[in-house]
Amino acid sequence: MRGWRRRARVAVAAVVGLWGCLAGCSDRRPEKKEPHDSQRVRRVIEPSTERVGPLPPYAIRADGVGPYKLGEKLSDLLERLASGPRIALFEIPGVVHRNVIRAEDDSILIGGEQASTASFVAVVGGEVARTESGVHVGSTRDELIAALGAPAEDPERARDPRLIVPSSVPSLHAILDAGRVAALVVQSAVPAARRPTDCARPAATDTAIGACLTAAGELVEVRGDEIAVRSAEGERALAPVLRLTGVVFVAALRSAADARDELVVITRSDEAATRTWWLATYRLEGARLARMLDASALYQLSTTSARWIGADLRDVELYLELTSRPDAIEVGGLLTTLSATRAATKIRDVVVIAPASVPRRRARPAAFDASDAGSAGPPGAPVSPRPAPDAAVDAPDPAGTESGSATP
């Protein structure tokens, strides 16, 4: 009897243990295996197509236009722009050598030497940028002067009258066309000379500029290709009328040697396949204008060289600036090309040209044939100073076409 009970208790214990084991095993769940790294789905974030940074209209300031600043590396500026052909090389030996970056749908141009920094920023679009006072491409000359001040005056500097540097912003150059701003160019400002003078130039008029050819001061009237010197009040003619060919502009430029002005005359000769810009200087000697510096060829362009910069020769223009030095006259300025579509934005390109220097030396009166005025050498080659189509009054004039009698 006892043996039976012992066997029964062992059997019950075995059944209970088996039940507990089954119950415990049923609660265990299979572990979830993590996928291998190579099987994970990677998230790809596409770069934003939205523009980051300031948007036009930009502010035109003394150091640049909006995000485009003078002195910045061209390579850095290029990286900020959308991909595509945004940079062009302007290369005409003796005239221009610059890289130009086109930005803002070609409305802003940033230029400088190759692999260097930005030396100028030009605006040719009307809505892309403006000054704090509201001046923009399309403003009138009067609006420009009212907002930024009269053109800067420096007796030892002269410039094409179509090129205005406002007195309040000497780093800004405004190119005028038909009385309106056609382009605005920001470049490094040049300090004005501060030499004392005992002659104040008479105020300019619509047809005359003020000059100090003598200590009394004079008005120089320019009518087409005719130049006349009159007294400061404009009543008396002081010299025979000087008749030239192809006059671009006439300016008074102070000579540092004797604190006296000389007349600088820029002319242009147009041939079938070339354009040449010339410089000559005159002084008032007694009762005549004497040529002091033989006409010197400054820049020459040809139909071929114009095509190198993607332009037609007739659509290329130069706006020159002159600086007086004791031993030379330095010349620089801007080159422009026109838009092929002749759209609202008339100027397509603006580029700073290479500097030229014309040594000062007294001219030797000489006769010449005006028909060879444009044959100054092959396009792009150095051009030596030589007589141009502007026979001076101190040279023989058998035809009587270069000067006339002064009328009191």
Stockholm file with secondary structure:
# STOCKHOLM 1.0

chainA/1-408         MRGWRRRARVAVAAVVGLWGCLAGCSDRRPEKKEPHDSQRVRRVIEPSTERVGPLPPYAIRADGVGPYKLGEKLSDLLERLASGPRIALFEIPGVVHRNVIRAEDDSILIGGEQASTASFVAVVGGEVARTESGVHVGSTRDELIAALGAPAEDPERARDPRLIVPSSVPSLHAILDAGRVAALVVQSAVPAARRPTDCARPAATDTAIGACLTAAGELVEVRGDEIAVRSAEGERALAPVLRLTGVVFVAALRSAADARDELVVITRSDEAATRTWWLATYRLEGARLARMLDASALYQLSTTSARWIGADLRDVELYLELTSRPDAIEVGGLLTTLSATRAATKIRDVVVIAPASVPRRRARPAAFDASDAGSAGPPGAPVSPRPAPDAAVDAPDPAGTESGSATP
#=GR chainA/1-408 SS CHHHHHHHHHHHHHHHHHHHHHHHHHHCCCCCCCCCGGGSCCCCCCCCCSCCSCCSSEEEETTEETTEETTSBHHHHHHHSCSSSCEEEEEETTTEEEEEEEETTTTEEEEESTTSBCCEEEECCSSSEECTTCCCTTCBHHHHHHHHCSBCCCTTEEECTTEECBTTCTTEEEEEETTEEEEEEEECCCCCCCCCCSCCCCCCCSSEEEECSSTTCEEEEEETTEEEEEETTSCSBCSCCEECSSEEEEEEEEETTTTEEEEEEEEEEECSSEEEEEEEEEEEETTEEEEEEEEEEEEEEEHHHHHHTTCCGGGEEEEEEEEECSSEEEEEEEEEEECTTCCSCCEEEEEECCCEEEECCCCCCCCCCGGGTTCSSSTTSCCCCCCCSCCCTTSCCTTCCSBCCCCC
#=GC SS_cons         CHHHHHHHHHHHHHHHHHHHHHHHHHHCCCCCCCCCGGGSCCCCCCCCCSCCSCCSSEEEETTEETTEETTSBHHHHHHHSCSSSCEEEEEETTTEEEEEEEETTTTEEEEESTTSBCCEEEECCSSSEECTTCCCTTCBHHHHHHHHCSBCCCTTEEECTTEECBTTCTTEEEEEETTEEEEEEEECCCCCCCCCCSCCCCCCCSSEEEECSSTTCEEEEEETTEEEEEETTSCSBCSCCEECSSEEEEEEEEETTTTEEEEEEEEEEECSSEEEEEEEEEEEETTEEEEEEEEEEEEEEEHHHHHHTTCCGGGEEEEEEEEECSSEEEEEEEEEEECTTCCSCCEEEEEECCCEEEECCCCCCCCCCGGGTTCSSSTTSCCCCCCCSCCCTTSCCTTCCSBCCCCC
//
